[in-house]
Amino acid sequence: MHTITIHTTKAYEILMEEGLLATAAEHISKVLPPAEDGHAAKSAPRKCCVVCDKTVHQLYGQKSQPLLTGLLEAGYSVHVYVFDPGEKSKTLRTAEDLCGFLFENHFGRNDFIIALGGGVCGDLAGFASSIYMRGIPYVQIPTTLLAMADSSIGGKTGVNAEAGKNMLGTFWQPALVIADPETFETLSETELLNGLAEIIKAGFIGDTSIFDAISEGLPAATAKAIQVKKDIVEEDEFEGGKRKLLNFGHTIGHAIETCSKYTVPHGFAVMTGMYLTALAADERGWSSEPMAGFIKSAIDAFAYPVYTDCTAAELAAAAKDDKKHEADNITIIYPDRPGTCAMKELPISDLEVFIASGLTKAQGR
Ligand SMILES: NC(=O)c1ccc[n+]([C@@H]2O[C@H](COP(=O)([O-])OP(=O)(O)OC[C@H]3O[C@@H](n4cnc5c(N)ncnc54)[C@H](O)[C@@H]3O)[C@@H](O)[C@H]2O)c1
């Protein structure tokens, strides 16, 4: 088994192995024992709430399936909360509904949540666990490539708001991450590409050997992407500085997602965002060497569609609402050289021109 420990304010392990869902309960019970000393009701088994969307519920969340069977056998009282798949469920309303479900089932501060699913589930369930009774533990069991390589690690939780994506959120580290790459087998080609985009992003930010690892297989590439994220979040857990590098492509990417009403998947939007940023940064001579060609070669290698129907004005308006802007400036993460990104403050008033230059070059005008 591959084990990576994340040393943040609360240290936790990421366990990765094919078939790990079947023995997940065994590992969870070491971190969150079914009848822990100090548990509110020592005589009653500790409760856990498996949170998953309808698709993942069918695949891995049934009481007859290995994860839940294992949890029941380990002695937990198991509850299951199911929501509709997709970004549209990542809202305060769903988080409140989930908290209501926990109250109805008398969850106490020592009980916990299991986020079983993709990034939407992890962000939503992690957020609910951070606010329920001022915070209860949660375990991440990512089942998409995107969630395994990126969103299940680092403790960023949140939901979307009218004002934009992830506008309501917390930093709340999981107690454990259980990663079973066998779950990739049921992912569609689109979902695999969606997740691969975050792995490629990690390659651009911190480790170009990721590009070779991709040809060795997704688990190897995922482990390398996790290592890049680990190094960054350990240095800057609360995104005061270096962690912003993980947002490469996300300022424009989030704007594309918002403008498309979330019809463009996150990874595809980020890929487009990274490319447009590189084109605009090259035009301004920011990077130590021109980088747009390097980024385009990764896009072409996996045949990502680089497109957006949105105008620069629409994207700039959406990005201005994004939480990553401070005062009159917005932090732009741009590729500096292969495997290294850098940051620059751009006046908000210049953002539309910046995006327009990327769009114009991408469209070959
Ligand atoms: N917290 C972070 O650090 C962080 C980082 C990156 C992205 N994110 C967030 O992650 C979200 C995107 O995550 P996502 O792409 O995983 O989306 P998702 O959770 O919606 O999953 C995508 C789809 O895959 C399905 N699915 C999940 N596991 C499956 C499996 N094993 N087999 C078949 N289908 C499966 C889901 O039902 C869903 O329809 C966005 O909301 C984004 O903001 C968060």
Ligand as a Chemical Component Dictionary entry (heavy atoms), coordinates in Angstrom:
data_LIG
# 
_chem_comp.id                   LIG 
_chem_comp.type                 NON-POLYMER 
_chem_comp.pdbx_formal_charge   0 
_chem_comp.three_letter_code    LIG 
# 
loop_
_chem_comp_atom.comp_id 
_chem_comp_atom.atom_id 
_chem_comp_atom.alt_atom_id 
_chem_comp_atom.type_symbol 
_chem_comp_atom.charge 
_chem_comp_atom.model_Cartn_x 
_chem_comp_atom.model_Cartn_y 
_chem_comp_atom.model_Cartn_z 
_chem_comp_atom.pdbx_ordinal 
LIG N1  N1  N 0  -11.320 21.206 -2.525  1  
LIG C1  C1  C 0  -10.400 21.277 -3.457  2  
LIG O1  O1  O 0  -9.205  21.451 -3.174  3  
LIG C2  C2  C 0  -10.801 21.114 -4.892  4  
LIG C3  C3  C 0  -9.815  20.996 -5.879  5  
LIG C4  C4  C 0  -10.217 20.781 -7.192  6  
LIG C5  C5  C 0  -11.568 20.695 -7.499  7  
LIG N2  N2  N 1  -12.491 20.842 -6.515  8  
LIG C6  C6  C 0  -13.917 20.726 -6.794  9  
LIG O2  O2  O 0  -14.188 19.416 -7.270  10 
LIG C7  C7  C 0  -15.405 19.451 -8.010  11 
LIG C8  C8  C 0  -15.272 18.586 -9.237  12 
LIG O3  O3  O 0  -15.043 17.264 -8.834  13 
LIG P1  P1  P 0  -15.414 16.037 -9.778  14 
LIG O4  O4  O 0  -14.971 16.339 -11.154 15 
LIG O5  O5  O -1 -14.945 14.818 -9.112  16 
LIG O6  O6  O 0  -17.009 16.140 -9.842  17 
LIG P2  P2  P 0  -18.190 15.233 -9.254  18 
LIG O7  O7  O 0  -18.012 14.988 -7.836  19 
LIG O8  O8  O 0  -19.451 15.875 -9.677  20 
LIG O9  O9  O 0  -18.022 13.861 -10.029 21 
LIG C9  C9  C 0  -18.196 13.849 -11.425 22 
LIG C10 C10 C 0  -19.222 12.793 -11.851 23 
LIG O10 O10 O 0  -18.639 11.510 -11.695 24 
LIG C11 C11 C 0  -19.563 10.638 -11.040 25 
LIG N3  N3  N 0  -18.749 9.645  -10.339 26 
LIG C12 C12 C 0  -18.058 9.791  -9.199  27 
LIG N4  N4  N 0  -17.318 8.699  -8.964  28 
LIG C13 C13 C 0  -17.582 7.831  -9.967  29 
LIG C14 C14 C 0  -17.118 6.541  -10.301 30 
LIG N5  N5  N 0  -16.166 5.924  -9.575  31 
LIG N6  N6  N 0  -17.592 5.945  -11.406 32 
LIG C15 C15 C 0  -18.505 6.575  -12.190 33 
LIG N7  N7  N 0  -18.970 7.813  -11.946 34 
LIG C16 C16 C 0  -18.499 8.429  -10.846 35 
LIG C17 C17 C 0  -20.372 11.539 -10.169 36 
LIG O11 O11 O 0  -21.618 10.960 -9.892  37 
LIG C18 C18 C 0  -20.500 12.790 -11.035 38 
LIG O12 O12 O 0  -21.582 12.658 -11.916 39 
LIG C19 C19 C 0  -15.673 20.904 -8.312  40 
LIG O13 O13 O 0  -16.755 21.332 -7.531  41 
LIG C20 C20 C 0  -14.415 21.617 -7.889  42 
LIG O14 O14 O 0  -14.647 22.927 -7.449  43 
LIG C21 C21 C 0  -12.121 21.040 -5.224  44 
# 
loop_
_chem_comp_bond.comp_id 
_chem_comp_bond.atom_id_1 
_chem_comp_bond.atom_id_2 
_chem_comp_bond.value_order 
_chem_comp_bond.pdbx_ordinal 
LIG N1  C1  SING 1  
LIG C1  O1  DOUB 2  
LIG C1  C2  SING 3  
LIG C2  C3  SING 4  
LIG C2  C21 DOUB 5  
LIG C3  C4  DOUB 6  
LIG C4  C5  SING 7  
LIG C5  N2  DOUB 8  
LIG N2  C6  SING 9  
LIG N2  C21 SING 10 
LIG C6  O2  SING 11 
LIG C6  C20 SING 12 
LIG O2  C7  SING 13 
LIG C7  C8  SING 14 
LIG C7  C19 SING 15 
LIG C8  O3  SING 16 
LIG O3  P1  SING 17 
LIG P1  O4  DOUB 18 
LIG P1  O5  SING 19 
LIG P1  O6  SING 20 
LIG O6  P2  SING 21 
LIG P2  O7  DOUB 22 
LIG P2  O8  SING 23 
LIG P2  O9  SING 24 
LIG O9  C9  SING 25 
LIG C9  C10 SING 26 
LIG C10 O10 SING 27 
LIG C10 C18 SING 28 
LIG O10 C11 SING 29 
LIG C11 N3  SING 30 
LIG C11 C17 SING 31 
LIG N3  C12 SING 32 
LIG N3  C16 SING 33 
LIG C12 N4  DOUB 34 
LIG N4  C13 SING 35 
LIG C13 C14 SING 36 
LIG C13 C16 DOUB 37 
LIG C14 N5  SING 38 
LIG C14 N6  DOUB 39 
LIG N6  C15 SING 40 
LIG C15 N7  DOUB 41 
LIG N7  C16 SING 42 
LIG C17 O11 SING 43 
LIG C17 C18 SING 44 
LIG C18 O12 SING 45 
LIG C19 O13 SING 46 
LIG C19 C20 SING 47 
LIG C20 O14 SING 48 
# 
